[in-house]
Amino acid sequence: MVNFALMIRGATTKPDEGPSESAIAPAARLRELDGALACDPGCIAALAERAGLLREQGRYDEAKRDYLELIRRNPTDFGALNDFGTLALKAGHREAARSLFGEAVRHHPGNANGRVNLANLLLAIGEFDEARVHFEAALRIDASHIHAHRGMGNLLSGLGDAEGARRHRDRGFANQALTVLPYRGERAPVSVLLLVSAAGGNIPTGTILDDRTFKATVLVAEYYDPQAALPPHDLVFNSIGDADICGEGLEAACALVAQTRRPVVNHPARVLQTGRAANVDRLRGLPDIIVPRIRRISRRALAGALVADAVAANGFSFPLLARAPGFHTGKHFVRAGTAEELAAAVAELPGDDVWLIEQLDARDGDGMFRKIRVMMIDRKIYPLHLAIARDNWKVHYFRADMAHSQDNRRKDREFLDDMPRVIGRRAVATLERVAATLDLDYGGIDFAVNTAGEILLFEANATMVMVPLTTDEKWDYRRPAFDDVFAAIRRMLMDRAGAAADGERPSELLR
């Protein structure tokens, strides 16, 4: 749900401050700090600075060692607790991060930065009520805290309060539309102008834009002055992916990219055409694909006695699916078998409108529900996963019967090893036609395949998430597929930036 949340560093760090001396030459500064600590192991300031630099360099174990020592010496130190929490979160340890952020807030309840970091984490794991407590506390401490306003905007959007979300976003992004992310590489970077929407619906790029190669400047499209010059860049990556909720951001992004002669990845004009209803119209006529009927309807039209008439008038029959626009990973997405079930379900959904969606039968010969995902990178198809669930029609890999079923993982592996054999060359050809029609540089397709070899389309757009794999060896068979996708993304970005094979700086080559 969090679409643009920065973890705020310790007590002395201000949001969006410029680069420090240590950020400019981290390797040299680390050597200096090592020397200083060898002479004076008790120097807290040097230990804290080294921990921060190690964290920024992605050296988790070494940074962890220093943070543990800092907390041993002073268990209530805000900077150590808060920054160690940031490190734990970046390494994927959410529970540890929650504990550390919680301790920072417990010992320093008047620090707005600690409140915001804890609130953003709570929001990310779906604990909206508790997140709201801490966002509101941060704003009582500092009514102008931009990250608290941004977080409240995300939270209220998730609750369907569009007006409240807009009010907080205006406070959080006005005159604050640019953020330069840290760069950890030793060589001259590829400079990326990363376009995002304040409304959410952005492609997660943390695992795509390696900060040892790419230096990213984040630009919030809706809040950037269209008359202002764009920051220097080698290429533009438009991460605004959800055409149904990000129309304003995509329109603003179209105006912005018109100012540049640099390559644009996922041009916003193409993404604008990938809304759910638009995809139905564009893809329904392709051979060998079944696209579900979909209609966007006011929630008022689906209240009480009006439900059955509205369903019939729009060409639907039960059972059907309903979902709130702008949400993914199964959130606010329900199945209704009767008019009464639909009315009750829609009453609980956020927002003013609802998508009604025809349900496609995605069960295989064993009665298991399947959902397959392929990624579209530079208009080529790459297999990502085959998820299988026995009892849940709403199939997502992290909720499906994969972790505890060796047989399901075997089928997933077979798909990754030989996609054409598993789903058929006819289905692969259909997916390639979908990719060519959507014409995206980065995106994905969620689908199943029926017994006739036809594609049952669930979703195809730019918002597809590649959730990083854990270190559990049971997922080792998936790593080559992930590596293939990331390698394809990197090739595309480097090619677009004009980088030579020897790694010369693209901006120098493009002059």
C-alpha positions, 0 to 999 in steps of 0.5 A: 500500500505504501507507494512512496515512503522514505525511512527517516534516519536518526535524530540528527538527520533531516528529511531530504538533506543533501549528501554528506562528505561520507556519502560522497566518498564512503570507502575512504571515509570507512577506512578513516573510521576503522583507523579511528576506532582502532585507536579509540574503540570507545568513540561512540560518534565514530562507531555510529557513523561507521554503522550508518555508512555500512548500512548505506553500503548494504553491508548488513552483517557488519552494520548489524555488529556496530548497531548491536554494540551501540545499543549495548552501550546505550539501549535507549539511543534513538539514532541506533534503534531507529537506524538499525530498524531501517537496516533490518527493514531493508534486509527484509526482517519486518518483525525485527524492524517493528521491534526496533522502531517500537523501542525508538518510539517508546523511549522517544515518544516526542520524536516525529521521525520515529513515529513516522517510520513505525507508522509506515511499517505498520501501514505496509503490513496492513495495520491501519488503525495503529499506523494512524495513531502514530501518523497523527502523533507525528503531526501533533509534534510537527504539523509540517512534517512532510513524511507524516503527511505523505503517510497519512495520504497513503493511509487515507487512500487505502481507507477510501477517503480520497478527499482526505488523502489529497489534502495530506498529499498536498501538504506532503508533496507541494514544493517537495516533488524531488528526492535524490536517492543515495548512490553506493557505487564506486564508478560514475552512475547511470542517472535515472529520473524516476517518475512516481505518482503521489496517488500510489500505483507505482512499480516497486523499483527497489530491486530493479534500480541497483544503487551501485549502478543507478543514481535515481532522482525521484520526481512526483509527477503531479507536484512538479512544476511543468515549467521547471527544467528537469534534473540531469538524467541519462534516461527516464524510468516511468514507474507510474503503473496503475492507469485506473488510479493514476490518470492525473499522474500519468497525464503530468508525466506525459507533459514532463517527458515531452521535455526530454530527448533521453530514452523513456522506459514505460512511456506514460502514454502507453501506460495510460492505455492499460486500465482494466476496461481499456485492456478488455477492449484492446485484447478481446479481439486477439485469437486464443484469449478469453478476456472477462467482462468488466464494468465500473459501477457506482457503489450506490447502484449496487445497494439493497434492492438495486443489485440484481437489476444492476447486475443484469443490466450490465450483462453479468450473472452470478457468481461474479467478482467485485473489487475496489479500483486501485488495489492489488494483491487481493485486497478489497477483492471479493466473490459473490454468489448471490445478489445479497452477498454482493450487496453486503460485500460492496458495502464494505469496500472503500471508494465510490465505485466498484469493478464488476468482473466476470469470473473465469474458471481457472481450475485445472484437471485436478480441481486446483485453482491456478494463476500463472505470471509472466513478465514482459521485459522489452516486449519479451516474455519471461516466466516468473511463477505458477501458483496453485491453490486448492480451496481459494479462487483468489490465487497469489503466490504468497497465499497459495499452496506452494510453501507446504506442497512439494508437488506444487513446487515441482509443477512450478519448476517444470513451468519455469524450466520449460514454459512452452511444454507446460502451457503449450506453444499456442499459449506462448504465442498468445502471450507474445501477442498480448505483449506486442499489443500493450507495447510496454517496456516493463510489465506482467501478465497474470493468466491461466490456460484452459483445456483448449490451450486458450489464455484466460486473462486476469490482468496485464499491466505495468504494476506487477510486483516481483517479491524478492525470494527468501534465503530458504533453499526450497526456493532455489529452483526459482532463482534462475528465473528471477535472475533472468528477469533482472538481467533482462531489465538491466540490459534494457536500462543500460542499452537505453542509456547508451552504456558501452560494454566497458561500462563508460558513463552513459551521459558522457557517451550521449553528449 
